[in-house]
Amino acid sequence: MNNNMNKNNMDMAILMNLLAKMDKNELEKNLNKVSQMLKSNDANSIIEEIKKKNK
């Protein structure tokens, strides 16, 4: 469980770092994608798309 908790903390740190670099329009677009992801069965493809755009 501790490893999973560390991974979640690391993922959150990466997410916060990405959010800090975004301007308002980018942030709104990505929040809309997150909203779609939460409603979708295909969350992994949306996550991968966001990762590719932020590299």
Secondary structure, DSSP 8 states (H G I E B T S, - for coil): -HHHHHHHHHHHHHHHHHHHH--HHHHHHHHHHHHHHHH-S-HHHHHHHHHHHT-
